[in-house]
């Protein structure tokens, strides 16, 4: 599991680096602006990941609600328990 987490962290850093580089290039390769581009790219990547995770959570929640509703509508009610037989009356 930790290997997956490390890989995800590396993927995020790669995305940030690539985006910061594209920003730097598109702004005319200004010198001395590395930190600014990195921070802008980092914020943008994190916002994108946050929105994606929120969408996944919403989708999962909606799917769970739909599945629960489907189960409720297709489930048959439990059979009622039979009434116990009446006690015999004493005859004298």
Secondary structure, 3 states (H helix, E strand, C coil): CHHHHHHHHHHHHHHHHHHHHHHHHHCCCCCCCHHHHHHHHHHHHHHHHHHHHHHHHHHHHHHHHHHHHHHHHHCCCCCCCCCCCCCCCCCC
